[in-house]
Amino acid sequence: MTDDPNQLPAELGAKLALLTAERPEPADPAVPVRLRIKRRQVRRRTTAAAISAAAVTAVVVVASAALGSLRSAEPGVATSSSTAPTPALQTQHLDFKYTPLPSPWSDEPAFTTQPDSLKYAPAFYVARGSIPNESWAVASYIRSGCLVVTDEGPAKAFGGADACFTENWQPGQLAQYRAVPADVPNLSSPMHLTLVMGAVAADARKVRVTAGGKTYDTDAVGTPNSSRLRFFALVIDAADVTSVTPLTATGQQAPGPRGR
């Protein structure tokens, strides 16, 4: 051995060099630990992001469903009879159960400007027409057996009249109706216009109204608001109604409503 501690014998140095090359220094044990910690952190962040995304999706779905429910409860938007209802609104009130009748049939919702229109929803057109100074329409509304004149014209000649026909049908009674005289001001000559609206049995297809020596035929219209009654409405140029007769598809007299 040499006195210089920094100098080793050649033989010992060679052995140490050989030992170092064949047996390298072991890896740092902290490295795999750090890698495992990092993987766990990545997994936690990924899981948290997925849960957060699912929660946002659920909130959006619930909010959309709630908004749809609110929209379905809203009354129809008021518009004139010359404007056709939009397809989106045509089915917004058709989520209740009913038994469709054979044609003629109405499934087109009515749009009324009446201030209490909410209580009439859903209302379905039975008939529409026009007289001097205004257009008119009659709709069957959600209270079974009821009709209302929807105030669609500026003159409102029939005053938003309504009537219900579900009660007090007498044995053998074929029809119930209401006659509403028109109030049409500012005409050069007086006109006797009368709105006749009513209900007949589901077996009827036509309604024949006799008034002032004339005969008027109109459709007996089924709506989703009743599977027992059909409805009719027309304007005649007479003051007094003589008779109202429901007719079958073959032109025979139809019976009155069965049951209640």
C-alpha positions, 0 to 999 in steps of 0.5 A: 500500500502507498502512503498516499490515500488517494492512490490505490494499488493497481490491482485493487483499483482494477478490482474496484472498477470491475465490481462497479461495472458488473454491479451498478448502483441500485436504482433510486427506490423513490422513483417508482413511488413517485410514479404510482402517486402520479398515476393515482392523481391522474386517475382521480382527476379523470374520474372527477371530470367524468362525474362533473360532466355527467352531473352537468348533463343530468341538470340539462336534461332535467331543466329541459324536461321542466321547460317542456312541461311548462310549455305544454301547460301554456295556452295557445298563442293568440293569432288571427284566423288567417294565420295557420297554427305552427306545427309545433303548437298543433300537438302541444295539448294532445297529451291526454287520452281520448277516443277518436271518432270517425271523420269528420274530425278536428284535431287543429287547436284553436287560438283565441284572443279571449282574456281568459283563454287559459281555461279553454285550452286545449280548444279545437276548431269546429267551424270558421267563417266570416261575416261583414266586418269580421271573421268568426270561429267556434271551438270545442274546449277542454270542458267536455261538451262545451263550445266557445266563440273565439274572438278572432275578428275586430267586430266581435259580433257574437260577443265571445258566447259559449255554451255547454251541452253535457247535461239534461239530455231528455229521452229522445232528444236529438240535439242541443244548440244555442242561437246567438244573434249577430251585432253587426253595426254600421251596415247600410241595410240591416242583416239578420245573422244568427250563429247556431252552435250545438252538440249531437250524438257521436253517430251523427255526421251532418246537422240540418238546420231549418230557419226562415224557410231555408235549410242549412247543412253543416258537418257534425265534427268530432274533437279530442275533447269528447268521444260521446258528442260531436259539435257543429256551428254555422251562421245563417241569415235568419233570426229564428231557428225552426229545427235542428236535425242530426243526420247519419252518414247515409242521410238518415236521422241520427239518434241522440247521445247514448249514456252519460 
